[in-house]
Amino acid sequence: MAVDYLADGFRLVDSQLDIAKFAACLAFMDGLPSFSMYKSYVCEVAARSSGPSLDVGCGLG
């Protein structure tokens, strides 16, 4: 199930030596239509801003 995959993909990520599982989870998320729509929305809001924007903790960016 996708929800289990997402939850497990980030489990204890800071203590993992092998980042392959984390990278696979981020790639999976990047392919989700809802994630793509969210990223588009954030980019649109940032583009309308008159000041600088900072993207923090955004996965693949």
Legacy VTK file of the C-alpha trace (Angstrom):
# vtk DataFile Version 3.0
C-alpha trace
ASCII
DATASET POLYDATA
POINTS 61 float
0.000 0.000 0.000
1.329 3.472 -0.915
0.675 4.961 2.532
2.776 2.257 4.181
5.534 2.854 1.647
5.569 6.580 2.319
5.591 6.165 6.095
8.326 3.533 5.993
10.403 5.480 3.453
11.169 8.211 5.974
11.407 6.068 9.094
14.625 6.975 10.937
16.038 8.526 7.773
18.664 10.532 9.657
20.208 7.404 11.141
20.330 5.378 7.905
23.659 4.834 6.174
22.071 3.573 2.940
19.960 6.314 1.379
18.553 4.153 -1.442
15.253 3.557 0.393
14.873 7.274 1.102
15.708 8.205 -2.505
13.206 5.630 -3.817
10.499 7.043 -1.556
11.180 10.598 -2.780
11.092 9.440 -6.397
7.759 7.691 -5.727
6.332 10.861 -4.161
7.558 12.968 -7.077
5.484 10.793 -9.420
2.222 11.296 -7.534
-0.216 13.632 -9.341
-1.245 15.310 -6.071
2.399 16.042 -5.225
2.930 17.525 -8.671
-0.130 19.760 -8.248
1.139 20.899 -4.838
4.579 21.754 -6.241
2.969 23.716 -9.084
0.865 25.665 -6.580
3.884 26.484 -4.414
5.862 27.638 -7.464
2.945 29.826 -8.567
2.669 31.466 -5.139
6.446 32.034 -5.016
6.415 33.580 -8.496
3.734 36.083 -7.436
5.691 37.089 -4.363
7.533 40.385 -4.485
10.276 39.079 -2.198
12.580 36.099 -1.943
11.233 32.574 -1.394
12.821 29.705 0.494
11.945 26.066 -0.150
12.864 23.973 2.906
12.267 20.281 3.477
10.645 19.852 0.096
11.878 16.433 -0.905
13.099 16.604 -4.488
12.513 20.324 -4.727
LINES 1 62
61 0 1 2 3 4 5 6 7 8 9 10 11 12 13 14 15 16 17 18 19 20 21 22 23 24 25 26 27 28 29 30 31 32 33 34 35 36 37 38 39 40 41 42 43 44 45 46 47 48 49 50 51 52 53 54 55 56 57 58 59 60
